[in-house]
Amino acid sequence: IDKTGTFDGSAPAAVLTKLVLNGQAISKITCGDKTLNSNTDYSWNGSQVTLNTPFTQTLDNGKYEIVYHFSDGTTDTFILTVINSAVTDDITVDNVTNFTSTNATDSSLTLAWDKNNKADGYTVEIYKGGKWNEIYSGADASCTAKDLRASSTYTFRIRAYKASGGTTYYSDYVRLAAKTAESSGVSNVTSFEKNLSDILRTYNRLGKE
């Protein structure tokens, strides 16, 4: 089953998608932090979901992950590409390179990437609470994710964007998994246990002399 589709803003038409439901019902459909409205944004008939123009016409040019959430808790993803063939500008935004975590504390992660002089800026999202959440949008080549759990791995994604002629163009997403540091309390306990172990070994050695 093809899990990709294209919406052309210059010739608006509904986008049809097909799913393998395996007896499951669709509980909701999301695009980023937006939950689609079943009355206006899409319609569902059997294994076919139609993305309606009241939703697709609100999207800027670029690629979007349409996530189908099923009644058993599983998900499936459809990649929707939005274009406008009437726009003659052929603008391609290069993917972000060298996306990495440069510093980790027990509650934050600092992310950095190579600056692309042809892009206007970048958006960074974190997968948290069962959905993607934007934590940064701007022209800098670094940002910090805060309020994280200690010793936990988080998934981030970034894409570059460029505006031209009233349209915003996006690169593909680049993903990164990064882990926060242990909490200071855990480090202190580990240090205490090591010191205690050293003291006991010294005591036992002296007792045998």
C-alpha positions in Angstrom: 0.0 0.0 0.0 1.3 3.4 -1.0 1.8 5.5 2.1 2.5 8.8 0.3 0.4 11.3 -1.6 0.5 14.8 -3.1 -1.8 17.8 -2.8 -1.4 20.5 -5.4 -2.6 23.8 -4.2 -3.1 25.1 -7.8 -5.6 22.3 -8.5 -7.2 21.4 -5.2 -8.6 17.9 -4.9 -9.1 15.5 -2.1 -6.2 13.1 -1.3 -7.2 9.4 -1.0 -5.3 7.1 1.3 -5.7 3.3 1.9 -5.0 1.5 5.2 -4.7 -2.0 6.5 -7.0 -1.9 9.5 -6.8 -5.5 10.6 -10.2 -5.1 12.3 -9.3 -1.9 14.1 -11.1 1.4 14.0 -9.6 4.8 13.6 -9.6 6.7 16.9 -8.1 9.9 15.6 -5.9 11.4 12.9 -3.2 13.9 13.7 -0.8 16.2 11.7 1.8 17.6 14.0 0.0 19.0 17.1 -3.3 19.3 15.2 -6.1 16.6 15.6 -8.1 16.5 12.4 -11.8 17.1 12.5 -13.7 14.0 11.2 -16.6 16.2 10.0 -14.6 18.6 7.8 -10.9 17.6 7.6 -11.3 13.9 6.5 -13.8 11.2 5.8 -13.5 7.5 6.4 -15.1 4.7 4.4 -13.9 1.1 5.0 -10.1 1.0 4.5 -10.1 4.3 2.6 -9.5 7.7 4.3 -10.0 10.9 2.3 -8.1 14.0 3.3 -10.5 16.9 2.4 -9.5 20.2 0.9 -10.7 22.3 3.9 -7.7 20.7 5.7 -5.1 20.3 2.9 -5.6 23.9 1.7 -4.4 25.2 5.1 -1.0 23.6 4.7 2.1 25.4 3.3 4.2 23.7 0.7 6.3 20.9 2.2 6.1 17.4 3.6 3.8 16.4 6.5 3.4 13.3 8.5 -0.3 12.3 8.8 -0.6 9.9 11.7 -3.5 7.5 11.9 -4.2 6.3 15.5 -6.1 3.0 15.8 -8.4 1.7 18.6 -5.7 -0.9 19.7 -3.2 1.9 20.4 -1.1 1.3 17.2 -0.4 4.0 14.6 0.4 4.3 10.9 1.9 7.2 9.1 1.1 8.7 5.7 3.5 11.2 4.1 1.6 14.1 2.4 3.6 16.4 0.1 2.0 19.8 -0.5 3.0 21.7 -3.7 1.7 24.5 -5.9 2.5 23.7 -9.5 1.5 27.2 -10.6 4.5 28.6 -8.8 7.4 28.7 -11.2 10.1 29.1 -8.6 12.0 25.8 -8.2 13.1 26.1 -4.6 14.7 23.2 -2.8 15.7 23.4 0.8 18.6 21.2 1.7 18.3 18.9 4.7 19.9 19.9 8.0 23.3 18.3 8.5 25.3 17.4 11.6 22.2 17.5 13.9 23.6 16.4 17.3 23.4 16.8 21.1 26.2 18.9 22.4 25.5 19.1 26.1 23.3 17.0 28.4 22.2 17.7 32.0 19.7 15.7 34.1 16.9 18.0 32.9 17.9 19.4 29.5 19.6 18.7 26.2 21.4 21.3 24.0 21.0 20.5 20.3 23.1 22.0 17.5 23.4 21.7 13.7 25.3 23.1 10.8 24.0 26.5 9.6 22.5 26.6 6.1 23.0 30.0 4.6 20.3 29.3 2.0 17.6 28.7 4.7 15.6 31.3 6.5 15.4 29.2 9.7 14.7 25.9 11.3 12.0 24.2 13.4 12.9 21.6 16.0 10.3 19.3 17.6 10.5 16.7 20.4 8.3 13.6 20.6 6.8 13.8 24.1 3.4 12.9 25.5 2.6 10.8 22.5 2.9 13.6 19.9 5.4 15.9 18.3 5.8 19.3 20.0 7.7 22.3 18.6 10.4 23.6 20.9 12.2 26.0 18.6 11.6 28.0 15.5 14.2 30.5 14.3 17.5 31.2 12.5 19.9 30.2 15.2 21.9 26.9 14.8 21.3 25.6 18.3 18.5 25.3 20.9 17.9 23.7 24.3 15.2 21.3 25.3 14.2 21.8 28.9 12.0 20.1 31.6 13.2 16.6 30.7 13.5 13.5 32.8 17.0 12.4 34.0 18.6 9.4 32.3 15.9 9.3 29.6 16.2 9.1 25.8 14.2 11.6 23.7 13.7 11.7 20.0 13.9 15.1 18.1 13.4 16.1 14.5 14.5 19.2 12.7 13.8 20.7 9.3 15.0 23.8 7.5 12.6 26.3 5.8 12.7 29.1 3.3 10.0 31.6 2.4 9.6 32.8 -1.2 6.7 34.5 -2.9 4.3 34.0 0.0 5.1 30.3 0.2 7.2 28.5 2.8 9.3 25.6 1.6 10.6 22.9 3.9 13.4 20.3 3.8 12.8 16.8 4.9 12.9 16.0 8.6 16.2 14.8 10.2 15.9 12.9 13.4 18.1 12.5 16.5 17.8 10.4 19.7 19.6 11.8 22.7 19.8 10.9 26.4 19.8 13.2 29.4 22.4 12.7 32.2 21.8 10.9 35.5 20.3 13.0 38.2 22.8 14.6 40.6 21.3 12.6 43.4 22.2 9.3 41.6 25.7 10.5 41.0 26.2 11.5 44.6 24.9 8.1 45.8 27.3 6.3 43.4 30.2 8.4 44.6 29.3 7.7 48.3 29.1 4.0 47.6 32.5 4.0 45.9 34.1 6.0 48.8 32.5 3.6 51.3 33.8 0.6 49.4 37.3 2.1 49.4 37.2 2.7 53.2 36.1 -0.8 53.9 38.8 -2.3 51.8 41.4 -0.2 53.6 40.0 -1.1 57.0 40.1 -4.8 56.2 43.6 -4.6 54.9 44.8 -2.8 58.0 43.1 -5.4 60.2 45.1 -8.1 58.6 48.4 -6.4 59.1 
